[in-house]
Amino acid sequence: MNEFTLVVREGCHLCDDMRDALYAFKDELGFDWIEVDVDSDAALWRKFDTLVPVLLKADVAICHYFLDSVALRRALAASDGRV
């Protein structure tokens, strides 16, 4: 299964919005994600502090602040070998 990482922060309304947007596409596109708190990892904090939420696929940023559905579909197609 295709899996993404969603870098979030507690109390972040944009993080909640991106999570909700991901749920809207999850069943249709067949993917899942894990969530990582940016404040729990110094390296993530240095890289993404002001960009949360950030959606990653294999450590590559797909989008930040808001879900980019086109970029999401491209990342899934690339991981399926369709691009």
KANORWO-V633054 format. One line per field, one symbol per residue. phi: phi as a letter, one per 30 degrees, with the letter a starting at -180 (. if undefined). psi: psi as a letter, one per 20 degrees, with the letter a starting at -180 (. if undefined). A space follows every 50 residues. Layout:
phi: ???
psi: ???
//
This chain:
phi: .dbcccdbbeicddddddedddedceddcibbaccbdedcbddddddbec cddbccbhicdcabibdcdddddddddddcicc
psi: qpprpoprppjohhggghgghghhigggimrrqqppphiiohggghhjgj iqqppqoljppgrrgqpohghghghggghijj.
//
